[in-house]
Amino acid sequence: MSPAMSRLLLAAVLLLISAVCAAQATTAASPGTRTADGVFRPADSENQDVQRQNSQGQNSQGPSQLSPIYTIGKEYKIGPNDLLDIEVLNLENAKRTVRVNAAGFITLPLIGPVNVVGLTQQQAETQIATLYGEKYLQNPQVSVFIKEFTTERITVDGAVVKPGIYPLVGQMTLLRVIALAGGFGTIAKRDQVMLFRQGDNGERQVATFDVGKIQSGLDADPPIRGDDLIVVQRDATRAAVTDSLFRDVLNIFNPLSYIPK
């Protein structure tokens, strides 16, 4: 390695060390605490700022802030080719997995074909229970679990390893979706994960979640529905340090950067 190249490499290493130290100093100077799982918690003043911004957002024309997310949007309706787990209590060999055919029907013991397309999970349970109760069972208890959605998609964006559009398979939750997208990126804000959803009247609604609290059991893991958009916010401080460091290293190894203007 030539002396000039050695000096350039040494300069790059020194820049990397100084950037890491600066980032650590910035974090240490920021008010707040760090939990055992490594998630940084902002101080009360920062929380108040966020709450004030959310309050202002509720009075504006932008998306409304709702928590919990369970109140957002209409319930999923069964479609053709969906895969269902169905169990009828007190009926022998009545637990089975069936796929909805193209015409919207499933076939069950004793009652035969049942049209379930366009029904919610609860409506399907009620309809199947009614059919069994007419001739065969007294107060039948029916459980319907939508194991696979074939027509639903979700979008994951922001600071995750693999952002993109994914099929909604089974009963997905926020933690499962983040895992499906490869987990958090290096500059992700775990306490600023936003979930966008269309409401019953077509209005756009959003809720923000702290994944650290979900992982620790302090908050519930919200269910994800078709057409949901999950956006993981980037940490502005770490993003600035990373972008600046990348530009500095690129300039060191770019010979054109030394050409006088």
Buried (B, 14 or more C-beta within 10 A) or exposed (E): EEEEEEEBEEBBEEBEEEBEEBBEEEBEEEEEEEEEEEBBBBEEEEEEEEEEEBEEBEEEEEBBBBBEBEEBBEEBBBBBEBBBBBEBEEBEEBEBEBEBEEEBBBEBEEBEEBBBBEBBBEBBBBBBBEBBEEEBBEEBEBBBBBBBBBEBEBBBBBBBEEBEEBBBBEBBBBBBBBEBBEEBBEBBBBBBBBBBBBBEEEEEBBBBBBBBBBBEEEBBBBBBBBEBBBBBBBBEBBBBBBEEBEEBBEEBEEEEEEEEE
